[in-house]
Amino acid sequence: MRTIITTVGTSLLMNAKRDVGVERLDEQQLANYLRHTEAARVSAETNSLSRLLQSDERIIFLCSQTDDGRRCAGALAQHYKNASHDTCMVEIPDLTYVESRFKMRGLRSLVATLIEQIRRERGQGHTVLINATGGFKAEIAYATLVGLLFDVPVYYMHEAFREIIEMPPTPISWDYSLLANYEEFFEWIDADLRATVEVDTRLRGLPENIRLLLAEEEGWTMLSPAGEVFYGAYRDRLQRTEDVPILLSMQALDTYRSTAPEVRRVFDRAFAKLRLPELRASGADRVRNSDCLVYPKGHREERLFFFEAEDGGVRICEVSRHSDQSYERLIDRGVRRRDYGDFQKWPGQG
């Protein structure tokens, strides 16, 4: 089954007012207008859905937190429900005509709502599409970004176009290394509103690029709308790769079990990140005396010697740390795949 997530604007009200000649139509008049007018003329949403919609498909209408947005989305949801489609209306908090609320909180809410709906529909086994024709122009940009990062096709139809335009998911692998390397910071700032002075303190010594994913408003700093998309996509990628097998050699398992709980938590984070092929490609390095890759590269405490198995999983030969010189000792001794066997499941893997 397909689910079409559709952003909703107010073209239905404007077109109905023009065609019917009534300043404010009631619910019944809107319903009659939808029923008896050609879809291409009724609204941006009906025009695009007439090219996309197939029988018995589900439609989720996302509307702004405005009276006009609610009226349009409600009328559209009822119209398509009457035509035997499963429909619902979702209001996006802070997506209003107030500029200060719209550009930050409203767009972040839009992103969060899109991500939530995509995850929920996929969890029910549905194929998801985004129809970004209706609504504010900024919605199209962020809906497209969400589509690219979550592998969801986005459709758009301008009133001057005769055919709907598809912006398909990109085959490019996105580099999530910044999010992976500073995952603890992104978890912290995503958990709650943070005072800008507190954020600035935590950012000292961290890459300046992190600030590109943040925004400040009235003394508070949070993920920007784009930051919300990238961080949400990163978490989604981790969740969708949970079944990638991570196996440890007996040597790696013994080292892992002998460390303190807080150190094991650091290793657990690193093991989980190795499930992502894009992180293995961008975040690993080669060292002397080893035919394994080492993750992560750079100035990090933890070091994992691993290789990719034919079954698509990851085999970890050794785990080590800089602080106890075990990493340097392993390099001096040499780490080669042929010396390791009897790989066991990582205890933290569900």
N, C-alpha and C positions, 0 to 999 in steps of 0.2 A: 504493500500500500504506500502511496505517496502522500506527503504532507507539504502543502505550500504555505510558507510563512509570508504573509502579505502586509507590507506597511501601508497605512491608510492616511490619506490627506483629507481635504475638504472639497474636492472637485465635484463630488456628488451633490452637495448642497448648492454650489454655485451654478452647476448646469441645470439642476432642477428649477432653481429660482428663475433662470433665464428662459427655460422652455415652457414652464407652467405659468410664469408671470405672477407668482405669489411670493411675497417678501419672505415669509417663513412658513414652510410646509410642515404639517403635522406628520405623525408616524404613518398614518394610512395613506396620505398623499405621496410620501416618499416611497412606500411599498408599491403603490400603483405606478409611479414613475419608473421604478426599477423593473416592474413586470412588463410594462407595455412599450418601453423605449429600447431601441437598438443598443446592445452592449457597448459598442464602440463610441456611442454618443453619451452614455450615462455618466461615466466617470473613468478616471485613470485606472482604477482597480478592475472594473468590469471589462475594460478594453483589453488589458493585459491578460486577465484570467480567461477571456474568451479564446486566447491563443494557447494557453497553458493547460487549462483544466480538463481533466478526463473524468469519466463517470465514477461516482462513489469515492472521490478523493476527499481528504481532510483539508480544511483551510483554517489557519489561525490568523486572525486580523489583529495587528498591533496598532494601537491608536495613541494619540497624544493625550495628555492630561488636560483636555479642554472640552467644553460642552459640544462644540462642533465636531471634534474628533470622535467623541463617544457616540454622537448621533449617527455619524456616517458609518462607523464600524458596526454599531448595533443594527442598523438597517441592512448593511451588506451581509452580516452574519445570518440574519433572519431570512433574507432573500435566498441565499444559497442553501440554507437549511431546508427551506421549502422545496428546493430542487433536489432533495435527497443527499445532500452533502453533510458530513459531520463538520460542524463549525464551532468556533469559540472566539471570544473577543478578549484581548489582554491589553490593559491600560498600562502605559509606561510612565512611572513616576517622574515628575519634574520635567517632562517633555512638554513645555508650555511656550507661550508667546513671550515670556519674560526672558530677555536675552541672557542675563546673568545666570539664571537657573538652567536655561537650555544648553548653553555652550559647554558646560562642565557636567553638572549633575544629570541633566536630561540625556545627553549623549552617552554618559557612562551607564545610565539605566537602560538605554536602548541596547547597548552592547551586552550588558548582563542578561537582559531579557532574551535577546537572540540566542546567546549561548545556552541559557537554561532550556529554551524551547527545543533547540537542536538536540541537546543531550537527552531530553525527555522523549522526544519522538523517535530518535535512534534506539533508545532503550526499549521501545515497544516494537522494534523491528521495522520502522518506517523509513523510506527513502525521503530525504528532505530537500526541498528547493526553497529559495528565497525570491519572492517577487517584490522588488524594490522600486516599483513604479510610483506609488503614491507617497504622500508625506513631504516633509521638508527635504530640500536638496541635500543637506548634510547627512540625512539618513541614508541616502544612496551610497555615499562614500564609505560610511562605516559598515553598512550592510555588505558592501562588496569586500571590504577588508576581512570581515568575519567569514564570509564565504570562502575567500582564498585560503585562510588559515585553518578552517575547519573542513575543507574539501567539500564544500556545498556549492552547487551552481547557482549563480545569481542572474535574474532576468530583469530587464528594464525596457520600458517602451515609452519613448517620447511621443508627444501628440503629433509631431510632424512625421514620424516614422510609420510605415505601413506594416512592418514586420517587427516582431519582438527580438531584442538583442540578448543573446546569452553570453555571460561572462563565466566560462567554465572554470572549475578548479584548476589551479596551476600545477604542473608537474615538478616545479622547483621545490627542493627541500629547504626549508627555512632554517637559519642558524639560531638555535636557542641557547647557545653557549653562555651568553651574558646572563640569561635567566637561570641557567643551571649552576653557574659558578657562584652566583649570589642569591641562591634560592631562599636562604634564611631571611634576607632583607625583604624580598618580595612577599614572602609569607607574612612577615610582620606588618608591612604597610598595607597589605590587602585585608588584614584582620579587623582593622578599626580605623577611625579617623585619627590622624596623627598631627600634633602641633608641628608647624614648620621648623621651629627652633630645635625640636627633638629630632626631626628628620635630618636637618643639616648636620647635627652632631654625629648621627649614625653614618652619614654619607662621607665623612672625612676618611680619606684613604681609599675610598672605593672609586671605580672608574667614572669619569665625568659623563660617559654615555648613559648611565642609569638615569640621569636627570631628564633625558629626552623622553622617558616614559612616565614622567611625573608632571603634576600640575599643582599650582598653589592657588588657594581661594580663601581670602579673609583670615589669614593666619594659620590655615590648615593645608597640609600637603597630602595628596593622594595619587593613585595611579591616574594618569590621563585617560581619556577614552581609548586612544591607541594602545596605551600601556595595558588597559583592561583587556583588550583583544589579544595582545601577544601573550600576556600572562595566562589568560584563560585557555588559549590554544596550547600553551606549554603543558599546563596541568592536564588538559584533555589528551594530549599525546602520551603522557605518562600513564594515564588511566587505560588508554586503549592498547598499550603494550604490556599490560600486567601479565599476560600469559606467555611472554617470551621467557624461556627457561634460562635461569642463572645458576650455574653449577660451580662449586668450589672444589679444588683438589684437597686431599687430606691435610697437606701442609697449610694451605690457605685457611681451611676450616679450623685447624688447631690454633693458628694465630688469631683468627677472628674471635674464637671462644675464650681465649686467654686475656683479652683486653677488657678494660673497664666498660661499664654500660654506656657511658657518654661517648667513648671511642667507638663502640659498636654502632651507635646511632649514626656517627659520621660515615662509617663504612656502609651502613644500610642505605643511606642517601646515595652514595656513590654507586652501589650495586644497582639501585633502581634506575639511575640515569643511564647505565650501560645498556638498558633495553632499547634506547632510542638510537637507531642507526646513524642519524645525523649528528648526534653527540659523539658517538664512537669515531665518526669521520673527522669532526672538527676539533674534538677535545682531547684526542689521544696523540701520543708521540712514540717514536722509536728511540731506543737507547742501545748502547754498546753491550755486547755479550748476551744478547737476547733476541729470539725470534718472535717474541710476544710484543704486543703494543702495551703502552703504559697510559693509564687514565687516572686522574686528569693531568694535563700538562700545565706548566706555569707554577707559580708559587703557592702550592697547596700542601697541606700536611699529609693527606692520605695519598697512597700510590697503589694502583692495582695493575698487576701484570696479567693480561688476558689475551685470548684469541677468539675469533668467531668460528663457531662450529657449523658443520654442514646442515644441521637441523634448524638453523636460523637462530639458535641460542648463543650464549656466551659462556666460555669456560675460563675461570679465573685460577691461574696457577699459584700466584702469591699475592698477599696483601701486606703492605708495609707502611711505615711512617718516616717522615724526615726527622722528627724530634728524637727518636731513639736510634738513629743511624742504620736502621734495618734496611732502608731503601738502598743506601750506598753499599752495604754489605752484599745485598743480593746482586747488584750490578757487578761488583768485583768478582763474585762467585760465578755469575752467569745464570740466566733463567731461560731454559729451552723446553719446548713442549714435550719432547720425547721423554723427559725425566718425570713427567707427571701423569697420573692415572687415577682410577677409582674416584671420579668426580661425584660429589654429592650435592643434593639440592640445597640452595641457600636457605637457611632456617627462617629468614624473614619473608620468603616468598609464599603467598597464599596458595 
